[in-house]
Amino acid sequence: MDLNTESVRFRGKGAKDRRARFGPKTARALSRYLRARDKHKGVALPYLRLADEAPRR
């Protein structure tokens, strides 16, 4: 995730790296979240991992 360019890199289908952009409001919210997360001992990780795999439908 790069807050300066307002974009995120992720691994998509077929293990291909992809980049998606987000807006300034999302960048601000992510910045606030990361600062708050850093204050909690043992919680902060060097990366954001949202899910191991896509949800099954």
Backbone as numpy.savetxt, mean C-alpha at the origin, in Angstrom:
# Nx Ny Nz CAx CAy CAz Cx Cy Cz
4.91 1.45 -2.65 4.07 2.60 -2.65 4.96 3.83 -2.65
4.65 4.78 -3.50 5.41 6.02 -3.59 4.43 7.18 -3.43
4.47 7.82 -2.28 3.55 8.92 -2.02 3.89 10.17 -2.83
5.14 10.31 -3.25 5.52 11.47 -4.05 4.91 11.43 -5.44
4.89 10.26 -6.05 4.30 10.12 -7.39 2.86 9.64 -7.33
2.34 9.45 -6.12 0.98 8.98 -5.90 0.69 7.72 -6.71
1.54 6.71 -6.49 1.36 5.45 -7.20 1.79 4.28 -6.31
1.31 3.12 -6.70 1.64 1.90 -5.97 2.01 0.83 -6.98
2.99 0.00 -6.63 3.40 -1.11 -7.48 2.90 -2.39 -6.81
2.34 -3.26 -7.59 1.84 -4.52 -7.04 2.01 -5.63 -8.05
1.91 -6.83 -7.56 2.05 -8.01 -8.42 0.65 -8.45 -8.82
0.41 -8.44 -10.11 -0.90 -8.79 -10.64 -0.96 -10.21 -11.14
-2.00 -10.47 -11.89 -2.23 -11.79 -12.46 -1.05 -12.20 -13.33
-0.65 -13.42 -13.23 0.50 -13.91 -14.00 1.82 -13.46 -13.43
1.82 -13.04 -12.16 3.02 -12.58 -11.45 3.69 -11.40 -12.16
2.89 -10.58 -12.84 3.42 -9.39 -13.52 3.36 -8.19 -12.58
4.44 -7.43 -12.54 4.43 -6.20 -11.76 3.64 -5.14 -12.49
2.79 -4.45 -11.74 1.96 -3.40 -12.32 2.04 -2.16 -11.43
1.68 -1.02 -11.99 1.68 0.23 -11.23 0.31 0.88 -11.41
-0.24 1.36 -10.30 -1.52 2.07 -10.33 -1.36 3.40 -9.61
-2.03 4.41 -10.14 -1.96 5.73 -9.53 -3.17 5.95 -8.63
-3.00 6.81 -7.63 -4.09 7.21 -6.76 -4.02 8.72 -6.57
-5.07 9.29 -6.05 -5.17 10.74 -5.95 -4.54 11.31 -4.69
-4.51 12.64 -4.60 -3.90 13.31 -3.45 -4.61 13.03 -2.13
-5.92 12.85 -2.14 -6.64 12.53 -0.89 -6.21 11.17 -0.36
-6.06 10.21 -1.26 -5.60 8.88 -0.86 -4.17 8.94 -0.35
-3.32 9.73 -1.01 -1.93 9.88 -0.57 -1.87 10.46 0.84
-2.71 11.47 1.11 -2.75 12.05 2.46 -3.21 11.03 3.50
-4.25 10.29 3.16 -4.78 9.28 4.09 -3.74 8.19 4.36
-3.06 7.73 3.33 -2.02 6.72 3.51 -0.86 7.25 4.35
-0.49 8.49 4.12 0.59 9.10 4.89 0.22 9.17 6.37
-1.00 9.61 6.65 -1.46 9.66 8.05 -1.49 8.26 8.67
-1.99 7.29 7.92 -2.06 5.92 8.42 -0.66 5.40 8.75
0.30 5.61 7.85 1.66 5.10 8.08 2.30 5.77 9.29
2.07 7.07 9.47 2.63 7.75 10.65 2.02 7.21 11.93
0.71 6.98 11.93 0.04 6.44 13.12 0.50 5.01 13.39
0.67 4.22 12.34 1.10 2.83 12.48 2.51 2.76 13.06
3.37 3.69 12.67 4.75 3.70 13.18 4.82 3.93 14.68
3.79 4.53 15.25 3.79 4.82 16.69 3.48 3.58 17.53
2.92 2.54 16.93 2.55 1.33 17.65 3.68 0.32 17.61
4.24 0.04 18.74 5.39 -0.85 18.83 5.04 -2.26 18.35
5.89 -2.82 17.51 5.72 -4.19 17.04 4.70 -4.36 15.93
4.05 -3.29 15.52 3.03 -3.40 14.48 3.58 -3.00 13.13
4.45 -2.01 13.12 4.95 -1.48 11.85 5.80 -2.51 11.11
5.48 -2.70 9.86 6.24 -3.57 8.97 6.86 -2.71 7.89
7.89 -3.20 7.23 8.51 -2.39 6.18 7.67 -2.31 4.90
6.54 -3.01 4.87 5.71 -3.04 3.67 4.25 -3.12 4.06
3.38 -2.87 3.14 1.95 -3.07 3.35 1.55 -4.34 2.62
0.98 -5.24 3.32 0.50 -6.47 2.69 -0.99 -6.55 2.97
-1.78 -6.44 1.93 -3.22 -6.38 2.12 -3.88 -7.75 2.09
-3.33 -8.67 1.32 -3.93 -10.00 1.25 -2.91 -10.98 0.66
-3.01 -12.22 1.08 -2.14 -13.25 0.52 -2.62 -13.67 -0.86
-3.94 -13.66 -1.05 -4.49 -14.07 -2.32 -5.82 -13.39 -2.53
-6.32 -13.43 -3.75 -7.61 -12.82 -4.06 -8.72 -13.56 -3.31
-9.76 -12.85 -2.89 -10.87 -13.53 -2.21 -11.59 -14.49 -3.15
-12.02 -15.58 -2.60 -12.75 -16.58 -3.41 -14.22 -16.18 -3.47
-14.80 -16.35 -4.63 -16.21 -15.97 -4.80 -17.08 -17.16 -5.02
